[in-house]
Amino acid sequence: MKTRVLGKNGLKTSEIGFGCMGLNHHRGPAKDRNEMISVLHAAIDSGSTMLDTAEVYGPYTNEELVGDALVGRRGQVELATKGGHKIGDSARQNHEAIIFH
């Protein structure tokens, strides 16, 4: 998989990232947890090193799923997330993307 360098600090990541929202949120009933962990492992094994999750996907359950999938693999990926949401508040909130390296 091709890679790119992001930002001024030299963060190197795959050109194709993996959006995790659909693993347990937003696309109908929650899927089998072990199967979704296998999907994440397949994405990492195929060279995708940028995973995108957020506290509002679930809420919180997507980040827990991704965390469980990354046991023993954390050094292989970068995590992108969004913050600043007020979960349970119907008012639209500002948020920003954060990348953890």
C-alpha angles and dihedrals in degrees: 000000000000118000136210135202114234127202131343096300096066099248105178118203141154119282089232116055129191121241110212101191096098093054094084108348141057101009102080128283119001113274126230107292096220091048091052091050087053089052090053091048090051091051091051092044089053090057104264105141102169114079121185121206136147142199091245094060098097087344099275095338094096093057089049091051092048091047091053091048091052097056103129092004103067093112091058098065148043119225124220119194141161125237140184098066120140100216112216093020112115092205114102110253132204115243138180134206117249125192119205117204 
